[in-house]
Amino acid sequence: MQLYYHPLYSDLILPERHRFPIQKYKLLKTEIENLGVSAIHFQEPKKATPAQLSLCHNQTYINNFLNGTLSNKAIKKMGFPYSNELVERTLLSVGASIQSSEHALKHGFSANLSGGYHHAYSDYGSGFCIFNDLAIAAAHLINTEQADTVLIFDCDVHQGDGTAQITQNHDQIITCSIHCEQNFPRNKQESTYDFALPAKTTDAEYLATLEQALDFCVRIHNPDIILYNAGADIYTKDELGLFDVSLDGVYKRDFFTLNFCKQHQIPLMCGLGGGYQRNLSSLINVHKQLFKAAIDL
C-alpha cells in the first residue's frame, strides 16, 4: 500500500471558525500509523505542472490562480483565502492524485490523503475545490497512453458536478456519482451515471445502490483503473451531509469497493473526499474506515 501525503495538506492557515477541517490530514496520518502502517508506506508527492492542470482547466483560470490575479468573487466562490501556501498545497494535492493513480496502475492500489476535489469546474473553483484532481489524473493517464478507459467513482455525499462538467465531452472518462439529491450543489450536472438518493438514506439502501452501480459501470465499460472519491460525509453525523449511513455502513462501502476491485483485478486509486464535523476525532474515525478496509483485505 502506497499513501501520498504532504505536511502542507494541514499547514494552511485559515480564519478562525472556518468551515473546512484543515487539521484532519495530519491527524488522519497519525491514526493510520497507529493502525500499523509504517512510514515506508507514505510518499511525498511532487507538484502538478501547469501542463497537467491544462488537461482539464482553462488556461486563463490556471494563470490567475498561480499568479494571484483571481477576482475577489472567484476567491470567495473557491472557499479558501488566497495565499502562496494555498497554491503550493493545491499543486501538491493534484500531483499526489496523478502519482497515486500511476502507482495504482502498476501495483493495484494507492491512496492520496488529500484529493477528491470534485466541485472544481474547468474555469473556476467552488466548494473548497480549486483544481479537479481526479479528472486531471484520469486525463493524464489517457493522455500518456497509460489507460484507455478510466472510471471516476464518486461516493461523496455531494454530486461530482465539476467532474461531470469537465469530462462531458471526454468519452474515455466515465463518471459515476452516488450522492444526496437534496444536498449541494443546488444545480446538478449530468455525470455519465447519477444515482441521486434521498435525504435520510440508510445503510441498506445506500449499500445496495453502491453495489449495483459499481458492478454495472465495470460490466459496461471495463475500466483500466477506478479513481474512487471516498467521501466521509455520507456518515449520519456529518454536519454537511444528509444521509443516515452508520460508521459500519461507511466501512462496508469502502470494503466492498476495495474488495470488488481486488477480485476483478482492477487498479484502484482513492482520494479522501469531503467530511465535515467540528469534532475532529469523530471525523478522522470516519475517514479511517477506508484504511481499515485496505488493511483488512
N, C-alpha and C positions, 0 to 999 in steps of 0.2 A: 504494500500500500504506500503510495507516494502522495503526500499532502503539501500543497503550496500555501505558504504563509509568509507575511512580512510584518514586522513590528509597526510599520506605518499604518496598517489597517486600523489600529486603535489609537494612533497618536494624533489624530486630527483634533484640534481644539474647536469645540462647538459652544455656542451660547448656553448659559445655564438653563435647564429645563427643556433643552432642545429634544424634539421627539425621537430622534434617531439614537439607538443604543450603541454608541460607537465603541464602548468598552467591551462589548460582547466577544470580539475576535480574540483578544489576548486571553480573556478568561476561558474561552472555549478551548484554546490551545492547551492551557494548563489542565483542563478537565480531560482532554484526550490523552495527554501524557499520563494522567492518573489512571486511565484505563489500561495502561501498559504499553502504549505506543511510544517507542524510543525516539530520540532526537534524530536518528539517521533517516527517519521516515518523513521529516519535514525539509522542504526545499524552498529556498528564497527565489522568487520569480525575477525575471528580467522585465523591464518596462516594455509595453506595447509600443510599436513605432507608429508615426503618423500614417505611413502607407498601410499598415494593418487597420487602423481606425477608418481609413477612407474606403475600405471594402464595404462598409455599411453606413458611413456617415458623410454628410455634406461637408465639402472642404472648407467653406466659409465658417460653418459651425465649429469644426475642428480647430481652425486657426484662431477664432475668437476665444475659445476656451483655453487653448495653450498659451495665447499671448495676453490674456487678461483683458480682453476687449468685449466681453459679453455685456449686454444691457442689464440694467437692474431688474427689469421684468424677467429676463431669461434666468438670471441668478435666483430670483425668488421662486420661479417655477421648478427649478432644479432641486431646491430644498436645502442646500448647503451654502453657507457663506463662502465666498471665493477666497482662495489663498494658494500660495505656491505649494503648500503641503497637500492641498486637495488635488492639485494637478499630479503631483508625484504619486499619491495614493491611488488615484484613478488609473494612471498608466500601469502601475504595478498590479492592480486588481485585474485589469483586462489582460495584461501579459500573462498572469498566472492562469487564467482560464484557457488561453491559447496553448500554453506549455503543458497544462494539465491534460488537455484534450489530446495533444500529441503523445503524451506518456500513456494515456489510457489506450490509445490505438495500438501501441506496441506491447503493453503489459496487461491490459484487460480492465484496470480500474485506477482511478485517480480522483482527487478532490481538491477544490480550491476553498480555503477557509474564508473567502470573500465570494463575490460573484452573484450571478442571478439578477443582474440589473436590467430587468425586462420592461421597464417603463420608459427607457430611453428611445426616442424616435430618431429618425435619420438626421433631422436638422434641429433638434432641441432635447434638453434633458428634462426629466419630470419625475416626481415622486422618489427623490433620493437616488435617482439613476441618471448617470451622465453619458456614458457610452455603453452600448448593449453588448456586454462581454460574450454571452453565449452565441448571439448572432454573428459577431465578429469571428469567434473561434470556428463556428461552422463554415463561414465563408472562407476563412483561411485554409481549413482542411481541404475544401473543394478547390480553391484557387491554386493550391500547391499540389493538387492531384494525390493527396493522401487519402481522400474519401470521395465517393461518388454521391452518396445519399446520407444526409445527417438528419436525425430526429431530435428536435428540441422538445423535451417532455417537461412541461411546466406545471408543477404541483404547488406553487404558491397560492395563497387564498385569493389573490388579486389576478385578474386576467393579464396575460403577457401581451399587452396592447402594442407596446413599442416593437416587440419581436414580430408580431403579426404584420405591422406596417412595413417594417424594414424588409421582411422576407416575402412580401406578397407577390413579387414577380420573379422569385428565385425558386424554380421548380425542384431543385435538388435539396432544398432545406424544407423539411416537413415540420410544421408546428402543431403541437397538441397542448391545449390549456385546459386544466381542470380547476375551476375557480368558483367563487361565490357570485351568483347572479346579481345580488343587491349591493355588492361592495364596489369600491374604487377599482377602475375608473368608471365614471358615470357613462361615458360614451365608449362602448366596446368596439374593438376592431375585429376583423374576421381572420382568425387563425385557420390553418388547414382543417383542424378539428377543434371545436369548442364544446366542452362539457360544463355547462353552467348549472351549478347545483344551488338549491335554495338555502337561505339562512337557516341555521339550526340543524343542518345536515349532521347526522351521527355516524359513528364508525362503520356500521354495516353498509349503509348506502354509499358512503364515500369509498370504502374499500372495494365494493362490487363494481363501482364505476371505474376506479383506477385499474382494476384487473382487466376489465373488458376493453378499456381504452388502450392500454399498453399492448395487449395481445393483438387487437385489431390493427394498430399502427405498424407493428412489426410484421404481421402476416401480409399486409397490403404493400408495404414499402421496403421491407428487408433492409433496414439502415445498416450502414457500415459502423456507425457509432451512435450512441444516445447521449445527449447532453441534458442532464437532469437538474431542474431547479427544485431543490428540496426545501421549500419554504416552511419555516416553523410556525407561520401564522395561521395554519389550519387548526391549531390547538384551541380548545374551548376557552381557555383563559387569556388568549391573546387579545390585546386591547384594540387592535385594528382589524381583527378577524371576526367573522360572524358565524363560524361553524361551531358545532359541539363535538368535535373529534377529541377523544381522550389521549393521554400520553401513550398508552398502549396502542391506540389507533395510529399515532404518528410512527411508532416503532414498526408496526405491521406494514404500513405504507412503504417505509424505507426498506425493510427487509424483503418485502415482495419484489420491489423494483430491482434491488441489487441481485437477489436470487434469480429472478427471471432472466436478467441479462447474463448472469453466470451460466445458467442452464442452457441458454440459447447461444452462448459464446459470442455475445455482442459487447464490444468495449463500452464502458460506462464512465463518463466524467460527471462529477457532481459539483454544483455551485450551491452556496449556503442559502441564498434567498432571504426573504423577509422574516421578521419575528419582532414583535413589539410588546414587551412587558417592562414596566418600571422595575419590577422585581427581577434583577439580572440573574440571580442564581436559578430561578424558575425558568427563565428564558433559555439559559445555557443548557439546562437539562433537556429542553425540547430539541434544540439543535444537536445535542449529544446523541440522540437516538440514531441518527444516521451513522455515526461512527461505531456505536454499539452493534448495530446491524452488520456493518462491514467486518467487525471482529468476530461476530457470531457465525458468519458464513463458513 
